[in-house]
């Protein structure tokens, strides 16, 4: 029996009695209304909730109705997609969709988000392959909880546990490394490239990836910002030494990788700063290591947020080519 743990305090810092609402989006009906006590948790048997992305959930608390002034249940969060999230013994949170007839495994990393969740679940739902989506809410910055799949205070525990999870899933499903495809955009692109090289993935498909982590997170060091907070929690104070330490994470992963190297597909906007600040340096680092099987897809846009509309098309196109090529 597969269960999902609902913890309103952990998710939204709701420190009072709340009510969990689950709604069937397709049939437009409520399937559950469950009261959860203060700092309580609720385990839901989700065997009847499939496909999961047809269902949404939210939390409510007792409050006053704006129109009537009467006390009732009022929304404390917006609807989120119900996913069959699992948590292993190391605290890693993930979704695993198994496809017994497939010899492929997609490993998907999430982008930065103030409410950490999973990316491209719907986009990839039609592909009949194994899929492992890995969450990142292991950081200590309050805004995003980002660890960049690395760790905290120069401790690379999360990186090690991420690799351990991927290795276990690949072994359990009897997936050869050459048939693994690591995927992500922006912060997720860093995860795909970094862990793809550490693991020895067959393919990496990345959109507007962060490559030089130290430079990316230290760029607003003169003021209190989310990147600054993330830097301090992952690495420490912003110093040249710490910037180099963070930049070297990707450099060392690439330089220490062994053949056969991953086949890499990267999408980025021509005037997006990530092209100049990350993709070009990546090409130089890869070239130094003799890694040449890299395809760049450069589109004429400048706003990094436009990845959300451009990258899914690039991802679908390349996945179709990879999967059909193997048939």
Secondary structure, 3 states (H helix, E strand, C coil): CCEEEECHHHHHCCCCCEEEEEEECCCCEEEEEEEECCCCCEEEECCCCCCHHHEEEEEEEEEECCCCCCEEEEECCCCEECCCCEECCCCCEEEEECCCCCCCEEEEECCCCCCCCCCCCCCCCCCCCEEEEECCCCCCCCCCCCCCCCCECCECHHHHHHHHHHHHHHHHCCCCHHHEEEEEECHHHHHHHHHHHHHCCCEEEEECCCCCHHHHHCCCCCCCCHHHHHHHHHCCCCCHHHHHHHHHHHHHHHHCCCCCCCEEEEEEECCCHHHHHHHHHHHHHHHHCCCCCEEEEEECCCCHHHHHHHHHHHHHHHHHHHHHHCC
